[in-house]
Amino acid sequence: MDYDVFVDELSEIEIKPKIKQIITTINAYSYVAAKSDSEFSAALHASDTILPDGGGIVLAARRTIKQRIKRIAGADLHAHLLDQLNLNHGKCFYLGASLETLTKIRHRLSHEYPNIIVASYSPPFKSEFSNSDNDEMIKNINSFSPDVLFVGMTAPKQEKWIVEHRDQLSFKIAAPIGAVFDFYAGNTQRAPLWMQKNHLEWLHRSFGSWRLAKRYLSSNPKFILDVLLYNYNRLRKQRTDKNIFLNTD
């Protein structure tokens, strides 16, 4: 439980000139995945901001650090940054997904955010990119020089890629937002608002994908167990420290 999770309001996140920020998200799945993937863990720790994207993270924060924080999903960050870009006639770049999905995104943006200048690139669909693949992606991004770079390659690939190439890329904010590409394109529907508010969006997504269902069925119990063990060890240490204090005479 050693991630410095964002506890402020989303409105505090701003696109700043001459400042490069990587904003990632964490949920129960990514937390569990990072425990066995040191590169993923390093990528999350290298982020400038980690948003609590998941009911489990929010509830765990309330139990462990006794602080009420709000869930901020990737879709919330996406909408927030688009509002800023539209207000300031900014530029954003979408890296990832298919050409069809990117076309849908650009079409919707043209109606909802007419002041934003948009570019995109669909990389080859493969588990590992070659040097030439990376060079082509970097070239496309840098020739456009976006204010915001949205990356949709699914976790943990997207987080690792951004952090690995951070110094080679031109952007002000880079945000790996995965499934948001499909949400915004209309390929996949987000959970109803009542499910989002009650930390059940993971359940809604499970209904639509056996792959995601298996992911949640595996990661959620491991995350809950880790939170329970963390709290148990913390309370045990507090009691031990108290006994040591009382017995020092």
Secondary structure, 3 states (H helix, E strand, C coil): CCCCECCCCHHHCCCCCCCCEEEEEECHHHHHHHHCCHHHHHHHHCCCEEEECCHHHHHHHHHHCCCCCCCCCHHHHHHHHHHHHHHCCCEEEEEECCHHHHHHHHHHHHHHCCCCEEEEECCCCCCCCCHHHHHHHHHHHHHHCCCEEEEECCCCHHHHHHHHCHHHCCCCEEEECCCHHHHHHCCCCCCCHHHHHCCCHHHHHHHHCHHHHHHHHHHHHHHHHHHHHHHHHHHHHHHHHHHHHHCCC
